[in-house]
Each structure stands twice: as C-alpha cells, then as structure tokens.
C-alpha cells in the first residue's frame, strides 16, 4: 500500500465497487528514557530512538461548517471546584485555527477522523450533497478518515464521487470549478461489495515521514444497515469490526508496519457528559460503557490506539487490550466542538508505539480565537449559493423548540406535522411516530441571520430534518402498534432505548424501573383517551426510514396498505406555515404524551 506524508496532498482513491479550555488528559505511566518525548538524542548525531508523533483527531462533523446552534454548539466543562461551565464551541473557521495552532512546532503530525464527516448536514452543506464539507476538510489538511454510517446516506456511488470528484449525476456542478473530491482517503475495511466480496474503498492507509510509519485501519459499525436507508446500503455487506481490524493489522505487520491506529465509527457512553470527565478515575476504562468497550477489549494488541465516534460523546479512556495492557480509546464528541490531541511515541528500534508513553487530551474548539480566513471565504461562497432557498421563512415560533429529552418538543412537533400531512393524504390516518435519531436539532427563537427573532427559515428546518425521507402511511393492528412501542426498549434497543416521538393523542407510560419490553406499560397505551384495541387496524404515518424497519423497529417494516407521500421536511414546512404567523407564533408542544416513571 502506498504511503503518503503530508506534503503529497492530492491522490486518486478508486472505488472497487460500482487548545483552549481545559482538557481531559489521559496518560499511561511512562517508563521510557529521558529523551522519549523529546525526539532528541543525548549528544549523539542522528535521530534518537524515540520520536513523538502528534495525532490530531475528531469525529461526527456532519457537515457543521458554521457554529452549531443551541445545545449542539456547546460543551460542558467540569471546574476544579466541582462546578460545571458551559462553553460555546464548534465551527470550521475556529476548528481550522485550533488545529493549525496545535500543529505549530510539531514536525511529525497526522490528522485523522472517526467517520460521519458528512450526512445529516445543515443546508449549507446538505443542499450541495456535502461538497462544501469535503472542500473544508481538504483545507483542514485532514489526512485520513474512516467511513461512518452517514457516509452511506446517498449510497456507495455518491460516496465514490465524494472521494474521487466529479459533478453530481442529477444536480450537476454547482460552481464553475469541477468538484475535485477528497484529498484524503476514506477507509472502509469492513464494507464489502457483495458481488466481489472485497472492500469498496481502501481498507487501510500508511502515513510516513522519513523513517516513521503509522498504519490506519478504518471500519464503521457492523450494524450500519439497520440505521441507514435500504437504498444506501444496497449490494453492500458490513462485517464484524474486530475481525476486520485484526485481519488488516496482520496485513500491515507483514508489510513492516508495526505502529497501527484503528479508526472505528462506533463508540461508547462515558459516565459523565462533561467533556473533561476522567473516565479512568476509578480504574482503566471503568467510566465508559457501550459497544466500543467490547471492541477495544478484543482488537489485537498490535493496534496501539483507537479513534472512535458515532455516539457523539467525549472521552479519553484507557481500556485493556486482550493481553491485559492499557490502550488509549478516544472520541471528540461531535459537530467539530472538540478535537483530540494524542502523542504517540514511536520507537525507531522496534517500529512500534511505546504504549507506556501515550498521552491524550480533548480540547475545546472555542470561538475566542481568530477565524480562519479561508474558511470564512468558503462559508461565504456556499451561503451565497444557498441563500435564495435557505432564507425563505416557513413559520414562526414563540420560544425555543428543543430537541433534548426522552420526549422532546421538536420530536413532538415533527410527529404532529407528519400526522397532519398524513390526514391530508388519507383522512383515516390515526397517528404518527418519529424516530429520535432523525431529529437532528431544535429550533431557536433568536434569529440566526437577518430574518428576525422567532422566524423559522427553510435552512433551519433543513438542519432539523436533512435526510429527505418521505412520509409513509401504513396499516398496523393494535397488537403490532403496542409491539412497536415495546421495540423501543427491547431487542437491539434494550441497552440504548430509542424512544419514538408520538403525535398528539397517543399517550402511554414508560416505566424505567423495569427492564426490557416491560418498560412499556401495555394497559396505559391509549389513542385520544381510548385504550388501543389489539384487533383493530390503525393507520400510522412514519418516515421512510422507519417504514423500512430501521433503528431496530422490525414491526414497522411489516405494515400493509403502503402510501408514499412527500419528503418529511416539506411536511414540516407545510405544518409550520399553516399553523403559525408573525402575530400568532407556534408555541413549543408540551412534552406530556409519554409519562415516565423512574
């Protein structure tokens, strides 16, 4: 596999198928000579045995070029006295400045990402099939990334275009310059073409500067098909993360590459949401749970560190490898609010990373630094192209419509909009259900631009619902409907429940003191005050993702009498326009449809 150092920026990667703020610091107890972190010898000529390599990383950018609004654009920091502080964070104008400052004085520096760079993006990027984000990542000097599940939102062919360039097959070119694609490789070691049984993109990549070589293996979560539309993963097979990483670690070792980093688009859940929480405070890895723990415990000891993502959480943890040795596992939250700075101490004698010297910390992408002028120009260029569409007012709100909580005002609002649209398609529509993962943001009352307070623009609506799913109607029995609700907290959703957002009229009790499906109190499920009849038929509106059984809701994939409507954003815009005005803005829905016992 061809190696590449930073100066060689442009490559073609063929598709084989069609510092500021406090930091979370983790370090392994050092047992190296005094020059281990200096990169200098003791008076002799030539390089020392040990060379520090800076690994900068981030994950789950999701096309957030501009600073995210609301809670999506903040991080919480634990202070020395135990209190917490909220810090505004994110925006590529600031991310670029922070990364460039971090690289100063670092002769050996590589920048990697943990997937979901694109997909579910705000209008400035999503409207242009995420070409603006790839352009921004090129300017950020990103060296390598793994694919995440959202890289498959528009299918493998579109992913290939993002890698290799070219105009969009339907929308064409957006500017006079042809889109050139990514300067960095996307890695997809565990994503195979079902026909050829080979990875659709490069499985690994080697960074090299002089005599220092580090291999990167990229995988996304094996469960990607369950959280992406069926069209996006058609013809693809997603293999086990651990088996795949272990396989390619051996390949790299046979090529003489002993230092290896795994980029894994799967993550964990730290015990605290504060970005500088010390998850090793009570023992290695004890402060983190979730899928990444089992992955980290089983990935071969040949891998020296894991850069992860997907869960949008922040952590810098050590988790023991199969040999019982601690290994660094990191994640930088999401939306460009944090970046991780890891020091990998390379041993020239062995060609491997001296694990006892690995140090890592998460840093906030604060907005108190100078904006990077090239990023300001990039945002201005694409915003000018998006403005005629994005600035159009679609509704009015009287206060923030938040997207947080088990039942959120934004989730309820979307469900109400889909229910109202469903009634237009078919007056027999009874209710609507919205998946929480499809609610990407809330709506803020304060004006983002010149539109005025309380005005909801199309761009803001796009940020909330960027997937272009359709609103689908299906028939279910009452028994099936109750089963759908139980699937929120059982099966693949038992460990991390996915609570569907209900339209008005559907009410029930969620008893979190119980386990599994029992957490949904069957007798409490009512529609407009009347108990659900298991034998009756109910017409349900969902988006096309849920209608295909996504997010573990297999019963929603078994509906009958399918009717496909318009896209979900149009349904939301139509609802806001019909139910609000400048003089009579819409109030956030009261989150009283699900009664929670805990």
DACORZI-V177719 format. One record per residue. N is the residue number from 1. RES is the residue in one small letter. SS is DSSP state (H for helix, E for strand, - for the rest). OMEGA is omega in radians with two decimals (none if undefined). NEAR is the number of other C-alpha atoms within 10 Angstrom. Layout:
BEGIN
((N/RES/SS/OMEGA/NEAR) (N/RES/SS/OMEGA/NEAR))
END
This chain:
BEGIN
((1/x/-/-3.10/10) (2/x/-/3.08/7) (3/x/E/-3.11/13) (4/x/E/3.00/17) (5/x/-/-2.99/16) (6/x/-/-3.07/16) (7/x/-/-3.14/8) (8/x/-/-2.94/9) (9/x/-/-2.92/14) (10/x/-/3.09/15) (11/x/-/2.98/14) (12/x/-/-3.13/14) (13/x/-/-2.99/18) (14/x/-/3.00/14) (15/x/-/-3.08/18) (16/x/-/3.04/14) (17/x/-/3.12/19) (18/x/-/none/9) (19/x/-/3.02/20) (20/x/E/-3.09/12) (21/x/E/3.09/13) (22/x/E/-3.12/16) (23/x/E/2.97/22) (24/x/E/-3.05/23) (25/x/E/3.02/21) (26/x/E/3.13/23) (27/x/E/3.06/20) (28/x/-/-3.07/16) (29/x/-/-3.05/12) (30/x/-/3.07/15) (31/x/-/-3.07/11) (32/x/-/3.06/14) (33/x/-/-3.06/9) (34/x/-/-3.10/11) (35/x/-/-3.02/14) (36/x/-/-3.11/21) (37/x/-/-3.07/19) (38/x/-/-3.05/12) (39/x/-/-3.12/16) (40/x/-/3.13/18) (41/x/-/3.14/15) (42/x/-/3.06/8) (43/x/-/3.14/7) (44/x/-/-3.13/8) (45/x/-/3.11/8) (46/x/-/-3.08/8) (47/x/-/3.09/12) (48/x/-/3.11/18) (49/x/-/-3.04/18) (50/x/E/3.11/26) (51/x/E/3.07/24) (52/x/E/3.07/25) (53/x/E/3.11/24) (54/x/E/3.05/21) (55/x/E/3.04/19) (56/x/E/-3.10/24) (57/x/E/3.02/27) (58/x/E/-3.03/30) (59/x/-/3.01/35) (60/x/-/3.10/29) (61/x/-/3.10/28) (62/x/-/3.04/23) (63/x/-/-3.13/29) (64/x/-/-3.14/29) (65/x/-/3.08/27) (66/x/-/3.12/20) (67/x/-/3.13/21) (68/x/-/-3.11/20) (69/x/-/3.07/19) (70/x/H/-3.10/17) (71/x/H/3.11/17) (72/x/H/-3.12/20) (73/x/H/3.14/19) (74/x/E/2.97/21) (75/x/E/3.14/23) (76/x/E/-3.04/19) (77/x/E/3.05/22) (78/x/E/3.12/20) (79/x/-/-3.11/11) (80/x/-/-3.12/8) (81/x/-/3.10/6) (82/x/-/3.08/8) (83/x/-/-3.14/8) (84/x/E/3.14/12) (85/x/E/3.11/11) (86/x/E/-3.07/12) (87/x/E/3.02/18) (88/x/E/-3.03/21) (89/x/E/3.02/25) (90/x/-/-3.05/29) (91/x/-/-3.03/24) (92/x/H/3.05/29) (93/x/H/3.13/26) (94/x/H/3.11/27) (95/x/H/3.12/28) (96/x/H/3.14/24) (97/x/H/-3.13/21) (98/x/H/-3.13/24) (99/x/H/-3.13/20) (100/x/H/3.08/13) (101/x/H/-3.12/12) (102/x/H/-3.10/15) (103/x/H/-3.07/17) (104/x/-/3.13/9) (105/x/-/-3.13/8) (106/x/-/-3.10/12) (107/x/-/-3.14/13) (108/x/-/-3.09/17) (109/x/E/3.11/22) (110/x/E/-3.10/22) (111/x/E/-3.07/20) (112/x/E/-3.12/22) (113/x/E/-3.04/31) (114/x/-/3.04/32) (115/x/-/-3.06/32) (116/x/-/3.02/27) (117/x/-/-3.12/28) (118/x/-/-3.14/29) (119/x/-/-3.06/25) (120/x/-/-3.02/27) (121/x/-/3.00/28) (122/x/-/-3.02/26) (123/x/H/-3.06/27) (124/x/H/3.10/29) (125/x/H/-3.07/26) (126/x/H/-3.13/22) (127/x/-/-3.08/19) (128/x/-/3.10/18) (129/x/-/3.01/20) (130/x/-/3.00/22) (131/x/H/3.12/26) (132/x/H/-3.13/22) (133/x/H/3.09/28) (134/x/H/3.10/25) (135/x/H/3.12/18) (136/x/H/3.14/22) (137/x/H/3.04/21) (138/x/H/-3.14/17) (139/x/H/3.10/15) (140/x/-/-3.07/19) (141/x/-/3.00/19) (142/x/-/-3.10/23) (143/x/-/-3.03/25) (144/x/E/3.01/27) (145/x/E/2.93/31) (146/x/E/2.96/32) (147/x/-/2.96/30) (148/x/-/3.12/31) (149/x/H/-3.08/25) (150/x/H/3.03/26) (151/x/H/-3.14/25) (152/x/H/-3.13/24) (153/x/-/-3.13/22) (154/x/-/3.03/17) (155/x/H/-3.06/19) (156/x/H/-3.13/23) (157/x/H/3.12/16) (158/x/H/3.05/18) (159/x/H/3.10/23) (160/x/H/3.12/23) (161/x/H/3.09/20) (162/x/H/3.12/26) (163/x/H/-2.95/23) (164/x/H/3.11/20) (165/x/-/-3.12/19) (166/x/-/-3.12/15) (167/x/-/3.14/18) (168/x/E/-3.05/17) (169/x/-/-3.14/10) (170/x/-/-3.05/6) (171/x/-/3.08/9) (172/x/E/-3.13/12) (173/x/-/-3.10/14) (174/x/-/-3.14/14) (175/x/-/3.14/11) (176/x/-/3.13/6) (177/x/-/3.10/8) (178/x/-/3.12/13) (179/x/-/-3.02/21) (180/x/-/-3.14/18) (181/x/-/-3.04/23) (182/x/-/3.03/28) (183/x/-/-3.06/25) (184/x/-/3.11/22) (185/x/E/2.87/24) (186/x/E/3.12/29) (187/x/E/-3.11/27) (188/x/-/-3.03/24) (189/x/-/-3.05/26) (190/x/-/3.09/29) (191/x/E/-3.01/29) (192/x/E/2.95/21) (193/x/E/-3.08/21) (194/x/-/-3.13/15) (195/x/-/-3.08/10) (196/x/-/-3.09/10) (197/x/-/3.13/12) (198/x/-/3.14/18) (199/x/E/-3.11/21) (200/x/-/3.07/26) (201/x/-/3.12/27) (202/x/-/3.11/22) (203/x/-/-3.10/23) (204/x/E/-3.12/28) (205/x/E/-3.09/23) (206/x/E/3.01/20) (207/x/E/-3.14/19) (208/x/E/2.96/17) (209/x/E/-3.05/17) (210/x/-/-3.07/7) (211/x/-/-3.10/8) (212/x/E/-3.11/18) (213/x/E/3.05/22) (214/x/E/3.12/24) (215/x/E/3.10/23) (216/x/E/3.07/26) (217/x/E/-3.10/30) (218/x/E/3.08/34) (219/x/E/2.97/33) (220/x/E/-3.08/31) (221/x/-/-3.13/23) (222/x/H/-3.09/18) (223/x/H/-3.13/16) (224/x/H/-3.12/22) (225/x/H/-3.13/20) (226/x/H/-3.11/19) (227/x/-/3.09/17) (228/x/-/3.13/22) (229/x/-/-3.08/24) (230/x/H/3.14/18) (231/x/H/-3.09/13) (232/x/H/-3.08/21) (233/x/H/-3.13/21) (234/x/-/3.12/14) (235/x/-/-3.10/15) (236/x/E/3.05/21) (237/x/E/-3.11/19) (238/x/E/-3.01/21) (239/x/-/-3.12/18) (240/x/-/-3.07/15) (241/x/H/-3.07/24) (242/x/H/-3.13/19) (243/x/H/-3.12/15) (244/x/H/3.13/18) (245/x/H/-3.13/28) (246/x/H/3.12/18) (247/x/H/-3.06/15) (248/x/H/3.00/19) (249/x/H/3.09/27) (250/x/H/3.11/16) (251/x/H/3.14/13) (252/x/H/-3.14/22) (253/x/H/3.10/14) (254/x/H/3.11/10) (255/x/-/3.11/10) (256/x/-/3.11/12) (257/x/-/-3.08/20) (258/x/-/3.12/23) (259/x/-/-3.01/27) (260/x/E/3.04/26) (261/x/E/3.07/26) (262/x/E/3.02/25) (263/x/E/-2.96/32) (264/x/E/3.07/33) (265/x/E/3.01/30) (266/x/-/-2.99/28) (267/x/-/-3.11/27) (268/x/-/-3.09/24) (269/x/E/3.12/19) (270/x/E/-3.10/22) (271/x/-/3.10/14) (272/x/-/3.10/17) (273/x/-/3.10/16) (274/x/-/-2.97/19) (275/x/-/-3.11/25) (276/x/-/3.05/24) (277/x/-/3.12/22) (278/x/-/-3.06/23) (279/x/-/3.06/22) (280/x/-/-3.01/19) (281/x/-/-3.12/12) (282/x/-/-3.13/9) (283/x/-/-3.01/11) (284/x/-/3.03/17) (285/x/-/-3.02/23) (286/x/-/-3.08/17) (287/x/-/-3.14/20) (288/x/E/3.10/23) (289/x/E/3.09/14) (290/x/-/-3.01/15) (291/x/H/-3.06/15) (292/x/H/-3.12/23) (293/x/H/3.13/19) (294/x/H/3.11/14) (295/x/H/-3.10/21) (296/x/H/-3.12/26) (297/x/H/-3.05/19) (298/x/H/3.08/17) (299/x/-/-3.09/23) (300/x/-/3.07/19) (301/x/-/3.09/20) (302/x/-/3.10/19) (303/x/-/-3.00/24) (304/x/-/-3.14/24) (305/x/E/3.11/27) (306/x/E/2.99/26) (307/x/E/-2.97/31) (308/x/E/-3.11/34) (309/x/-/3.02/31) (310/x/-/-3.07/23) (311/x/-/3.09/20) (312/x/-/3.13/19) (313/x/-/-3.10/22) (314/x/E/3.06/30) (315/x/E/2.96/35) (316/x/E/-3.00/31) (317/x/E/2.90/31) (318/x/E/3.10/27) (319/x/E/-3.09/26) (320/x/E/3.06/20) (321/x/-/-3.10/22) (322/x/-/3.11/13) (323/x/-/3.13/10) (324/x/-/-3.13/10) (325/x/-/-3.13/14) (326/x/E/-3.11/23) (327/x/E/-3.06/25) (328/x/E/3.09/26) (329/x/E/-3.01/26) (330/x/E/3.00/32) (331/x/E/-3.05/34) (332/x/E/3.08/32) (333/x/-/-3.07/26) (334/x/-/2.99/25) (335/x/-/3.10/28) (336/x/-/-3.13/29) (337/x/-/3.14/32) (338/x/E/2.86/28) (339/x/E/-3.14/27) (340/x/E/3.08/31) (341/x/E/-3.10/25) (342/x/E/3.05/26) (343/x/E/3.07/21) (344/x/E/-3.13/28) (345/x/E/-3.05/26) (346/x/E/3.13/27) (347/x/E/-3.09/20) (348/x/-/-3.11/17) (349/x/-/-3.11/9) (350/x/-/-3.05/13) (351/x/-/-3.06/18) (352/x/E/3.06/22) (353/x/E/3.04/27) (354/x/-/-2.99/23) (355/x/H/-3.10/23) (356/x/H/-3.10/17) (357/x/H/-3.10/19) (358/x/-/3.08/24) (359/x/E/-3.10/20) (360/x/E/3.13/25) (361/x/E/2.99/24) (362/x/E/3.14/29) (363/x/E/-3.13/22) (364/x/E/3.00/29) (365/x/-/-3.10/29) (366/x/E/-3.13/22) (367/x/-/3.12/20) (368/x/-/3.07/10) (369/x/-/3.12/14) (370/x/-/3.06/11) (371/x/-/3.08/17) (372/x/-/-3.05/16) (373/x/H/-3.12/13) (374/x/H/3.10/14) (375/x/H/3.07/23) (376/x/H/3.12/15) (377/x/H/-3.14/12) (378/x/H/3.14/18) (379/x/H/3.13/20) (380/x/H/-3.14/13) (381/x/H/-3.08/14) (382/x/H/3.07/19) (383/x/H/3.11/16) (384/x/H/3.12/11) (385/x/H/-3.09/15) (386/x/H/-2.99/17) (387/x/H/-3.10/14) (388/x/H/3.12/10) (389/x/H/-2.99/13) (390/x/H/-3.06/20) (391/x/-/-3.12/17) (392/x/-/3.11/15) (393/x/E/3.11/18) (394/x/E/3.13/23) (395/x/E/-3.07/24) (396/x/E/3.12/24) (397/x/E/-3.09/24) (398/x/-/-3.13/19) (399/x/-/3.09/16) (400/x/-/3.03/17) (401/x/E/-3.00/22) (402/x/-/-3.13/18) (403/x/-/-3.10/23) (404/x/-/3.12/16) (405/x/-/3.11/12) (406/x/-/2.97/16) (407/x/-/-3.07/21) (408/x/-/3.07/23) (409/x/H/-3.13/24) (410/x/H/3.10/26) (411/x/H/3.11/33) (412/x/H/-3.13/28) (413/x/H/3.12/27) (414/x/H/3.12/29) (415/x/H/3.10/27) (416/x/H/3.14/26) (417/x/H/-3.14/24) (418/x/H/3.06/33) (419/x/H/3.14/27) (420/x/H/3.11/23) (421/x/H/3.10/25) (422/x/H/3.11/27) (423/x/H/3.07/17) (424/x/H/3.11/12) (425/x/H/-3.09/17) (426/x/-/-3.10/13) (427/x/-/-3.14/11) (428/x/-/3.13/12) (429/x/E/-3.03/20) (430/x/E/-3.06/22) (431/x/E/3.07/25) (432/x/E/3.10/30) (433/x/E/-3.11/25) (434/x/E/3.12/24) (435/x/-/-3.07/22) (436/x/H/-3.14/21) (437/x/H/3.12/13) (438/x/H/3.10/18) (439/x/-/-2.94/21) (440/x/-/-3.13/20) (441/x/-/3.01/25) (442/x/-/3.06/24) (443/x/E/-3.13/24) (444/x/-/-3.12/20) (445/x/-/-3.12/18) (446/x/-/-3.12/18) (447/x/-/3.07/13) (448/x/-/3.12/15) (449/x/-/-3.11/10) (450/x/-/-3.03/8) (451/x/-/-3.11/14) (452/x/-/3.14/12) (453/x/-/3.08/17) (454/x/-/-3.14/22) (455/x/E/3.06/26) (456/x/E/3.12/26) (457/x/E/3.09/22) (458/x/H/3.13/23) (459/x/H/3.13/22) (460/x/H/3.06/24) (461/x/H/3.13/25) (462/x/H/3.11/26) (463/x/H/3.13/25) (464/x/H/-3.07/25) (465/x/-/-3.04/25) (466/x/-/-2.94/22) (467/x/-/-3.09/24) (468/x/-/2.97/17) (469/x/-/3.03/19) (470/x/E/3.01/20) (471/x/E/-3.08/27) (472/x/E/3.03/26) (473/x/E/3.10/30) (474/x/E/3.07/20) (475/x/E/3.08/21) (476/x/E/2.98/23) (477/x/E/3.07/18) (478/x/H/3.12/18) (479/x/H/3.11/15) (480/x/H/3.14/19) (481/x/H/3.09/22) (482/x/H/3.10/21) (483/x/H/3.09/19) (484/x/H/-3.14/20) (485/x/H/3.11/24) (486/x/H/3.12/24) (487/x/-/3.05/26) (488/x/-/-2.97/24) (489/x/-/-3.14/24) (490/x/-/-3.13/23) (491/x/H/-3.12/15) (492/x/H/3.13/16) (493/x/H/-3.08/18) (494/x/-/-3.07/15) (495/x/-/-3.14/13) (496/x/-/-3.06/12) (497/x/-/3.05/16) (498/x/-/-3.03/21) (499/x/-/3.13/22) (500/x/-/3.13/24) (501/x/E/-3.02/27) (502/x/E/3.02/26) (503/x/-/-3.11/25) (504/x/-/-3.14/20) (505/x/-/3.10/15) (506/x/E/-3.12/21) (507/x/E/3.05/20) (508/x/E/3.14/22) (509/x/E/3.08/18) (510/x/E/-3.06/24) (511/x/E/-3.06/16) (512/x/-/3.05/14) (513/x/-/3.12/10) (514/x/-/-3.10/13) (515/x/-/3.05/13) (516/x/H/-3.08/17) (517/x/H/-3.13/20) (518/x/H/-3.14/15) (519/x/H/3.02/20) (520/x/E/-3.11/25) (521/x/-/-2.99/16) (522/x/H/-3.07/19) (523/x/H/-3.10/11) (524/x/H/-3.06/17) (525/x/-/-3.09/23) (526/x/E/3.03/17) (527/x/E/-3.09/17) (528/x/-/3.07/13) (529/x/-/-3.13/12) (530/x/E/-3.12/12) (531/x/E/3.09/16) (532/x/-/3.11/22) (533/x/-/-3.09/16) (534/x/-/-3.07/14) (535/x/-/-3.11/11) (536/x/-/3.11/10) (537/x/E/-3.14/16) (538/x/E/3.11/20) (539/x/E/-2.99/23) (540/x/E/3.05/24) (541/x/E/3.02/32) (542/x/E/2.98/26) (543/x/E/-3.04/27) (544/x/H/3.10/22) (545/x/H/3.11/26) (546/x/H/-3.13/26) (547/x/H/3.07/25) (548/x/-/3.12/22) (549/x/-/-3.10/19) (550/x/H/3.12/21) (551/x/H/3.10/22) (552/x/H/3.13/21) (553/x/-/-3.06/27) (554/x/H/-3.13/18) (555/x/H/3.11/20) (556/x/H/3.07/24) (557/x/H/-3.08/16) (558/x/H/-3.13/14) (559/x/-/3.11/19) (560/x/E/3.10/13) (561/x/E/-3.07/9) (562/x/E/3.01/14) (563/x/E/-3.06/14) (564/x/E/-3.12/17) (565/x/E/-3.10/19) (566/x/E/3.12/15) (567/x/E/-3.01/18) (568/x/H/3.10/25) (569/x/H/3.09/24) (570/x/H/3.11/21) (571/x/H/3.11/23) (572/x/H/-3.13/26) (573/x/H/-3.14/21) (574/x/H/-3.14/17) (575/x/H/3.14/21) (576/x/H/-3.13/23) (577/x/H/-3.09/16) (578/x/H/-2.99/11) (579/x/H/3.11/15) (580/x/-/3.06/17) (581/x/-/-3.14/16) (582/x/-/-3.13/13) (583/x/-/3.13/8) (584/x/-/-3.09/11) (585/x/-/-3.13/17) (586/x/E/3.08/20) (587/x/-/3.09/15) (588/x/-/3.11/18) (589/x/-/3.05/17) (590/x/-/-3.09/12) (591/x/-/-3.08/19) (592/x/-/-3.09/14) (593/x/-/3.08/18) (594/x/E/3.06/19) (595/x/E/-3.04/14) (596/x/E/3.07/16) (597/x/E/3.14/11) (598/x/-/none/8))
END
